[in-house]
Amino acid sequence: MTTSKSTHHTARKRMVIKLGGSTLEGLNKDFFYHFKKLQDSGVELIITHGGGPAINRELAARGIESHTLNGIRVTNEAAMNVVQSTLIGQVNPALVHDLTSAGVEAIGLNGYDGQLMVADYLDKDVYGYVGAVKAIHTALLEALLSVGIVPVIACVGVSEAGQALNINGDTVASEIALALGADSLLLVTDVSGIRVYDEYQTMATPTLINQWIEQGHLYGGMIPKVQGAIDCLRAGIPSVQIVGETLIGTTIVTSDKLHAT
């Protein structure tokens, strides 16, 4: 995957926040005012989002079958049309409205805008119209951030031929964070972090996470979430967290950092 990246910012901190679809539908106004406080404190915010529940409802209404494999939605052509229209036409503008109502100037984007997110098929025979990110072009994001506008990015990429591709939301957040040189990545989900043996973990390391996956404690949608978090951590993103709507959850650290605490 390649990125087009400008010189790393120096004065302001950057935070990429990924909002899961199930989380979005349960948020109240106070949650979005928290974003306003973060912005006022000098944090540049970039928000990415999914929309699973809304997509599932629309698929069911149209009688289109869908299932997940390894935490990724298998997406045929009919399902891709629903994913695209739902994320870009419904979920994204609703999220922008919520942010704007909280005093945060925001604008909705997707992979088509400024060739923001160029993708190729992850494995068409297995997953259908699911994309793997090839390039993030950050010029549009940099321009918006420079004037205090929060980009709100739907997880729809585009192939070089112009085909819309469904991309896992946690993957999008990770790739955007890496491309922009973010200081932190928050993956906001409907659970308060990583849970093992019925207990939420406040900290985790890549070694522990891999063990938990092998032992079956982590599965489904949590796997791409933790894998994206580990990729960001290893690539130099200083802070990666998987959190609930209170923004409290599991901090993923390198083994060295854990031993230093």
Number of C-alpha atoms within 10 A of each C-alpha: 11 12 19 12 15 13 7 10 13 7 8 12 16 22 23 25 23 25 24 20 21 16 19 21 13 9 12 11 11 10 15 18 18 15 19 19 14 13 20 11 11 13 18 21 23 25 21 25 28 27 24 20 15 18 23 19 12 17 20 11 9 12 9 13 13 14 11 12 11 12 15 18 20 20 23 16 12 13 23 22 16 20 26 20 14 21 25 20 13 14 23 23 18 15 21 22 17 18 23 17 13 18 14 22 16 23 18 20 22 23 22 16 14 15 20 23 27 28 28 22 20 17 12 14 8 11 19 19 25 26 25 22 25 18 20 25 22 19 15 15 20 17 11 15 16 11 9 17 19 24 24 24 29 27 28 29 32 26 20 12 9 12 18 25 29 30 27 23 27 29 21 25 28 28 23 28 22 23 20 25 23 24 20 20 26 27 29 27 22 15 15 19 25 25 16 12 7 8 9 14 16 17 16 18 18 19 11 13 19 16 13 16 15 11 10 11 16 18 14 14 16 19 18 18 20 25 17 21 28 22 17 24 22 13 11 14 19 16 17 25 25 26 21 19 19 10 17 16 24 22 19 27 21 15 13 9 10 12 8 6 5
